Amino acid sequence: MKRIYLLASALTLVFASCQKSGEEIIDQNLANQETEVFAIAKEQCGTMGVLEENIAKNPELIQSMEAVEAHTKMAIKHGMTKRLAADGKIEIPVVFHVIYNKSSENIPLGQLEDQIVALNEDFSLNNPGRNSIPSEFSSVEANIGVRFVLEDVIRVKTKKRRWRPDDSMKFSSSGGSDVVNPQEFLNIWVVGNMPYRGGNILGYAQFPGGSWSTDGVVMDHRFTGTTQYSTGRTATHEVGHWLNLRHIWGDGGCGATDYVDDTPDSDAPSRGCPSYPTVNCGTADMTMNFMDYSDDPCLNMFTEGQKVRMLSVFANGGFRASMAD
């Protein structure tokens, strides 16, 4: 996921090596000469925070996600993902909902196409930086065998300038855009600023097991596709969540789990582009894994364990099985 940029002068943006709450980004809207200052939240991926809030509002969500987890364990145990892997690529049509207030937020088709290219690189073992993966981890690097295709682009002009990550952008009744056929399509909402917990998040996703009416991924327009901030890996991270992956550090200290055996233990997310080896919890961190928080150019791989976990949702009886039919 793309990380923080600091203000070097009134006119110049430069990369910074880490992301912390309160650091600022200047987004110049060249179309109307407006300048907006916003800060990136420490947890730039809002997925887990949004999940906590949704469970607080709807405790039954726990049971739905537990059922998905039980199916995942069963599918892996009985090798139900092997047929999916052997059969070739699973093709997922993508519907983008571009919800904009300013013209700079109404991102062009080419930027969305770049995002599809990045997703396909990352899920098919063609990431441009994969030759930098340390030999310690290269043996578990995985081709997920999933292909994404652009199905449709829906554009909605709204009066809202900012969106909380409360799923309001997913409903036309609140100025957003309604989900389209979520059993068959990956819906991605692209919006302006998403203020959250003292900063702004880059994106968030809904895990399998949630309501179909809100199923999908939400992205800040500045971190969608190829931009001065992004090479498209924020979406790869969020789609990983959408396919039931957790953060690689397990959202806790040493011993917290991401439910995957071949990702090493760690105690916190990575920042910037860490050197190898970066050791925590007695092992080298897999800082280049898409489910970490390293900078876009330094995110290059999924593992075999993450692969079978993702493919489990497409297996017979899985939450996204209709997409593999």
N, C-alpha and C positions, 0 to 999 in steps of 0.2 A: 504494500500500500504506500502511496506517495506520501512523503513527509513534509516537514515544516520548512518554510522559507522566511527569512528575516529581512527587514527593511535595511538595506545598505545605504541608500540615499533616497531622496524624494522621488527619483525616477527609475531606480534600478532594483530588481529583485534578484536575490541570490539564494542558493541552497544552503541550508543549515544541516548539521549532522545529527540532530535529534529533535524530538517533538515534546514539548512540555506545555502544560496548561498555562495560558496567558501569553504565549508567544504569538506574534501578530503576522498576518499576511495582508498585503495590500493588493486588492483586486481593482485594477483600473478599467472602468467601462469606457472604452474609447469611443463608443457610439454617441454617448451623451456627456462625456467628460466628468461623470460622477466618479468619486473615489470612495470605496467602502473598506473599512478596516474590520477584520474579524480575527478571532483567536481560535486555534485548534485545541479541542479538549484533549486531556491526557489520554483518554481512551477514544482514539479517533474512529474506531469501529464501535457503533452504538448497539450492536446486536445483543450482547448479554444484558446490558442495562434495560433495553426495551423488553427483553424476555422477562426479566424480573418484574417490571411494571405490569406486563400483560398477565403474568401469573397472579399478581396481587389483585388484579381486577377480575380474573377468571381462573380460580384454582383448579377447575376441571381440565385446564390445559396440561397440568402435570400428568394426568392419566393418559391423555392422548400422546404425549411425548414418551411416556414410559412404554406404551404399546409399540411405538415406532422403535424404541431401543430394544425391546424384546424381540421384535422381528429382525432387527439388524443382527443381533447376536445369533439368532437361529439361522439366518441366511448365510452368515459367515461360517458357522459351525458345520453346516451341511453342504457347503460349496455351491450355494445357489447363484453366486456371482460368476462362476466359471463359464457358464453358458453365455452370459452377457458379454464377457470379455472375449470369448472365442467367436461369437457371432459378428464381431466388428463394432463399428461406431454406433452409438446412440445419438440420434439427431434431435436437437432441442430447438424449436422455433422460438425466437425472441421478439417480444412486443415492447418497444420503448414508448413510454409516456413522457413526453417532454413538456413540463409544466413551467411556464416562464412568466415573469413580470417585466423584466428588462430584455432588450433585444440580445444582449450578451448571454443570457440564459437560454435563449432559443437556439441551441447548438445545432450546427449544420449536419446534414446526412453523413458527410465524410467522417466527422468525428465519431458518430455512432458506428459506422462501418469499421473504423479503426479499433473500436472497442470489441467488435466481433472477432476481428483478426487476432487481437491480444488473447481473448478467451480461447480461441482455437489453438494458438501457439501453446498456451499453458496446459491445456487439457489433452494435448496430443504429443507431448514430449518434444516440442519444437521451440521452446522458449529460447530467445537469442542469447541468454546468459548461462545456459546450462553447462557449457564447457568449463565453467568456474567452480562447479560443485566439487567439494573435497572427495577424495577417493573413499573416505570413511562412509560417506553417505550415497555414493554413486550406485552401490549395489541394490539399494532399495528405491531408487528413482523410478517413477511409474508413468506409463502412458495410460491415462484414464479411459481413453477410447470414447470420448464424448465430443460431438461436433455441434456447434451453434450456428444457426442460420437466422438472418434478419427476416422476420415475418411481416412486421408493420411498424410504422411510426405514427403515434397519435400526438398531436400538438394542442395544448390548451393554454390560452392566455389567462392569467389570473391577476387579481388585485393584490394577492398576498405576496409580500416580499421575503418572508421567512417562514420556514416550516419546522415545527417541533417534530421529533420522530415518534409521532403518536398515530401514524397511519392515516391521518386526515387527507393526505395527498392522494390516497387511493380511492377517494369517493368524489364523484362530481357534485354531490350535494354540499360539499365543503370547499369547493373551488378546485378540486383535483380531477382525477380521471379514474373511472371504474375499471376494475380488473377485467381482463379478457381471457376467457376459457383457460383458467389456471391448471386444469388437469392435463392440458396439452401444450401450453405455452409458458415460457419463463417471462414473467412481467417485470420490467425494470422501469421504475419511476425516476426521472432525472429532474432535480429541483434546484432552487437557489440555496441560500444559507440554511443550515439546520442547527440552530442553537441548542445546546444540551449540556447541562451540568457545568456551567461556567465557561464553555467554549463552543466550538462547532465541530460536529462529526463529519467525516467524509462519506459515510454510508452505513447502512445497516440492512440486515436480512431477516427473514422469517424462517425458522427451522421447520422441517417436516412435522406435521401434527397440528399446526395452527389452522385458523379459519381459512377456507378457500377465498373468501372475499378480500383478504389482505395478503394473500400468498405472493411472495416475490422479493425483490431487492429494491432498495432506494439508494440513489447516488447523488452527491453534489455534482453539479454540471462541470465544475472545474477539475474534477477527478474522474471524469468519464472519457474514455478514449485517450488520444494523444493531445496533450495540452502543455503549457509551460510548467505545469505542476505534475503531470501524470503521463505514464506510458500504458495505463489501463489495468494495472495490477490490483487496484482497489476493488474493481469488479470481480476479478478472479478470487480474491479473498472472500468477498460477500457471497458469491455463488457457491464457494466451498461451504459456507454456513447453510445456504439454501439446500445443499445436498448432505447436510447433517454432520459436517465437520466442526469441531470445536477449536478454539485457539490452541496453538501448539504447547503453550505453557500451562494449559488446563485452568486458566483464570484463578490460580492460587499459587502457593509456595511449592517448594520441593515436595513431591508426592501427589500433587493434584494431577488429575488425569484428563487427557483429551480423548480417551477411549481407543487409542491406537497404540499398538505394541512397538512399532518400529520407529517412533519419534522419541528422541531422548528427553529425559526429564529436564525441566527448567523451572525457574522461580519467578520469571517476569518476562514481559515482551522485550524484544530487541528494538533498538533505535538506530537510525542512520544506516551505515553499511559496516557492521562489525567485522573485525579481522578474525581469521580462523587460526587457531581455535579460541573461541570464547567459552570458558568453562564455568558452569554453574551446576549445582547438585551432583557434582562428581563426574559429569560427562560434558563433552563438547556440545554446545547448543547448535541446533539445526536452524541457524539464523536465516538461511536462504529459503526456508519453507514458506509457501504462500500464505500459511495461516499464522505467520508471525507478523511483526510490525516494522520490519526493515524497509528501507527505501525501495521504490519500484525496481531500479536496476539490479538490486541485490536479492530479489525474490525470484527463484528459478525452479522450484520443484514441489511435487507431491510425492508421497511414498506409496509403496505397495499396500501398506496397512490402511492408509487414507483412501486408496483406490477401492478396496473391497468394501469399506464402510460407505463410500458414496454410491457404489453400484448396488448395494443392498436395497436402497430405496426404489430401484428400478426392478428388482426381482419380484417374482410372483408373490402377490400379497403386500408388496411394499407401497409406501405412500405415493410414490410417483411411478408406479408400474405402468400406468396408461401411456406414459411417454415412450416406453420401450416396446410397445405393441407393434 
